Amino acid sequence: DSLSATIYDLLIKIYPTKSVEDFEIQRKAATVKFVGSGLSVDIVPVIEDAARPGYGWQYDIHDGSKIQTCASCQIQFVRDRKNQDGDFRTLVRMAKKWRNYAEVKPLKSFAIELIMAHVLATQGKAGSIEQRFRNFLLYIAQAGLKEQISFPENTAPFGSFSDPVVILDPVYSLNNVTSRISETERKEIVAAAQDAWETANFASLENDNGVWKELFGPGFKVED
């Protein structure tokens, strides 16, 4: 709780023009919501592991459990995908915009990046941005987030997980990034993705750009 309070105080100091309601303290992160742009940024506190440079411990403020991770390594993982695919960043932003508007809160930002990276690895980067975003939604809807996702960067030792959704942290294979997603939440995410895919598919078939606002909100801008 003291760590959460410290983060809260620091955020208020860093963003003095933002109201208190714009901050949300979660189990492992603090979310800063920028109302004007609709952007949400997760801030994750990590306690440095002196024995392993670059790595640190991430604590759960509710049960006190901890996992090891490497923030800079995770950033590099995402950067590598951006370098591989010029549309990766745009696709991730679209996915996060959909997540926020649909209020699919259990699906965290890093999990979205990892799912998008998995879709890139398995389906490639061919097709329009609209098609590829539909592929992202369709993957979630069809696979149901029931298959374990891992990456070439994952190395031993590997963890054994019984969680409803398992996406390995690409920089630490003993960490399941989605361990907090319950079975009920998994079903909610899958149902939301199915609904979104149907809407996006209809928008494409009818060539109706306005329908996309049903996914991203009335403020979403589309090209004429």
C-alpha positions in Angstrom: 0.0 0.0 0.0 2.8 2.4 0.8 4.3 1.7 -2.7 1.0 2.5 -4.3 0.7 5.7 -2.3 4.2 6.7 -3.4 3.3 6.1 -7.0 0.1 8.0 -6.6 1.9 11.0 -5.1 4.6 11.0 -7.8 2.0 10.9 -10.6 0.2 13.9 -9.2 3.5 15.7 -8.9 4.5 14.8 -12.5 1.0 15.6 -13.9 -0.2 18.6 -11.8 -2.8 19.6 -14.3 -4.6 16.3 -14.3 -7.4 15.5 -11.9 -7.1 12.8 -9.3 -9.8 10.7 -11.1 -7.4 10.2 -14.0 -5.2 7.8 -12.0 -6.1 4.2 -11.3 -4.0 2.1 -9.0 -4.1 -1.6 -10.0 -2.6 -4.7 -8.5 0.7 -4.4 -10.4 0.5 -1.1 -12.2 -0.8 2.5 -12.1 -2.8 3.7 -15.1 -2.7 7.3 -16.2 -5.6 8.2 -18.4 -5.2 11.2 -20.8 -8.7 12.3 -21.4 -8.1 14.5 -24.4 -6.4 11.8 -26.5 -8.1 8.8 -24.9 -4.7 7.3 -24.3 -4.1 5.1 -21.3 -0.5 4.5 -20.1 0.4 1.8 -17.6 3.2 2.6 -15.1 4.6 -0.5 -13.6 6.9 -0.2 -10.5 9.9 -2.6 -10.5 12.4 -3.1 -7.6 15.9 -3.6 -9.0 17.5 -7.1 -8.6 21.1 -6.2 -7.8 22.2 -9.7 -8.7 20.9 -9.5 -12.2 21.5 -6.2 -14.1 18.5 -5.0 -16.0 16.1 -7.2 -14.1 13.8 -6.5 -11.2 10.9 -7.6 -9.0 7.4 -6.6 -9.7 5.1 -6.9 -6.7 1.4 -7.5 -6.3 0.0 -4.9 -3.9 -2.8 -7.2 -2.8 -1.2 -10.5 -1.9 2.5 -9.5 -1.8 3.6 -12.0 -4.4 6.4 -11.0 -6.8 7.6 -11.9 -10.3 10.9 -11.1 -12.0 11.0 -9.2 -15.2 13.1 -6.9 -17.4 11.4 -3.7 -18.5 14.1 -2.7 -20.9 14.1 -6.2 -22.4 10.3 -6.0 -22.9 10.7 -2.7 -24.6 13.3 -4.1 -26.9 11.0 -7.0 -27.7 8.3 -4.6 -28.9 10.8 -2.4 -30.7 12.0 -5.5 -32.6 8.5 -6.1 -33.8 8.1 -2.5 -34.8 11.3 -2.7 -36.8 10.0 -5.9 -38.5 6.6 -4.5 -39.3 6.0 -0.8 -40.1 2.3 -1.2 -39.1 2.8 -2.9 -35.8 2.6 0.2 -33.7 -0.6 1.4 -35.5 -2.2 -2.0 -35.0 -1.4 -2.1 -31.3 -2.8 1.4 -30.9 -6.0 0.4 -32.7 -6.3 -2.7 -30.4 -5.8 -0.5 -27.3 -8.3 2.0 -28.5 -10.9 -0.8 -29.0 -10.0 -2.3 -25.6 -10.6 1.1 -23.9 -13.9 1.9 -25.7 -15.3 -1.6 -25.2 -14.1 -1.5 -21.6 -12.3 -4.8 -21.9 -10.3 -3.9 -18.7 -8.7 -7.4 -18.0 -6.8 -7.2 -21.3 -3.8 -5.2 -20.3 -1.6 -3.2 -22.7 1.4 -5.6 -22.7 -0.8 -8.6 -23.3 -2.2 -6.8 -26.3 1.3 -6.2 -27.7 2.2 -9.9 -27.1 -1.0 -11.2 -28.8 -0.3 -8.8 -31.8 3.3 -10.1 -31.9 2.0 -13.7 -32.0 -0.4 -12.9 -34.8 2.4 -11.2 -36.7 4.6 -14.3 -36.2 1.9 -16.8 -37.3 0.1 -14.8 -40.0 2.7 -12.4 -41.3 2.3 -8.8 -42.3 0.5 -9.1 -45.6 -2.8 -7.3 -46.1 -4.3 -3.9 -45.2 -4.3 -2.5 -41.7 -8.0 -3.1 -41.5 -7.6 -6.7 -42.5 -4.8 -7.3 -40.0 -6.8 -5.7 -37.2 -9.7 -8.1 -38.1 -7.1 -10.9 -38.0 -6.2 -9.9 -34.4 -9.8 -9.9 -33.3 -10.5 -13.2 -35.1 -7.5 -14.9 -33.6 -8.8 -14.1 -30.1 -12.4 -15.1 -31.0 -11.4 -18.4 -32.6 -8.5 -19.5 -30.4 -10.4 -18.3 -27.3 -7.1 -17.4 -25.6 -6.8 -21.1 -24.7 -3.5 -21.9 -26.3 -0.3 -21.0 -24.6 1.6 -18.2 -26.4 5.4 -18.0 -26.4 8.1 -16.6 -28.5 11.6 -17.4 -29.9 13.1 -15.2 -27.2 11.7 -17.5 -24.4 14.5 -19.6 -22.8 14.6 -22.2 -20.1 13.6 -22.6 -17.3 9.9 -22.6 -18.3 7.0 -22.4 -15.9 4.1 -24.7 -15.7 0.8 -22.8 -15.6 -2.8 -23.7 -15.0 -4.2 -20.2 -15.5 -7.1 -19.7 -18.0 -4.9 -17.6 -20.2 -1.1 -18.2 -20.6 1.1 -15.7 -22.4 4.7 -16.1 -21.5 6.8 -13.0 -20.7 9.3 -13.2 -23.6 12.1 -12.1 -21.3 11.3 -14.5 -18.4 9.7 -17.8 -19.1 8.6 -18.3 -15.5 6.2 -15.4 -15.7 2.7 -15.6 -17.2 1.8 -12.1 -18.2 -1.9 -12.9 -18.1 -2.0 -14.8 -14.8 -4.6 -12.4 -13.3 -7.2 -13.1 -16.0 -10.0 -15.3 -14.6 -12.0 -17.8 -16.7 -15.0 -15.4 -16.6 -12.8 -12.6 -17.8 -11.4 -14.8 -20.6 -14.8 -15.5 -21.9 -15.7 -11.8 -21.7 -12.6 -10.9 -23.7 -13.4 -13.5 -26.3 -17.0 -12.4 -26.6 -16.0 -8.8 -27.0 -13.5 -9.8 -29.7 -16.1 -11.8 -31.6 -18.6 -8.9 -31.5 -15.8 -6.5 -32.6 -14.8 -8.7 -35.5 -18.4 -9.0 -36.7 -18.6 -5.2 -36.7 -15.3 -4.7 -38.4 -16.1 -7.3 -41.0 -19.4 -5.6 -41.7 -17.7 -2.2 -42.1 -15.3 -3.7 -44.6 -17.9 -5.6 -46.6 -20.1 -2.5 -46.8 -17.2 -0.1 -47.3 -18.7 2.0 -44.5 -16.0 3.8 -42.6 -18.5 5.2 -40.2 -19.1 1.8 -38.7 -15.6 1.7 -37.3 -16.7 4.4 -34.8 -18.8 1.6 -33.2 -15.4 0.0 -32.3 -13.3 3.0 -31.4 -15.9 5.6 -30.3 -17.6 8.7 -31.9 -14.3 10.7 -31.8 -12.5 8.2 -34.1 -11.4 9.8 -37.3 -11.5 8.0 -40.6 -10.1 9.0 -43.9 -12.6 10.2 -46.6 
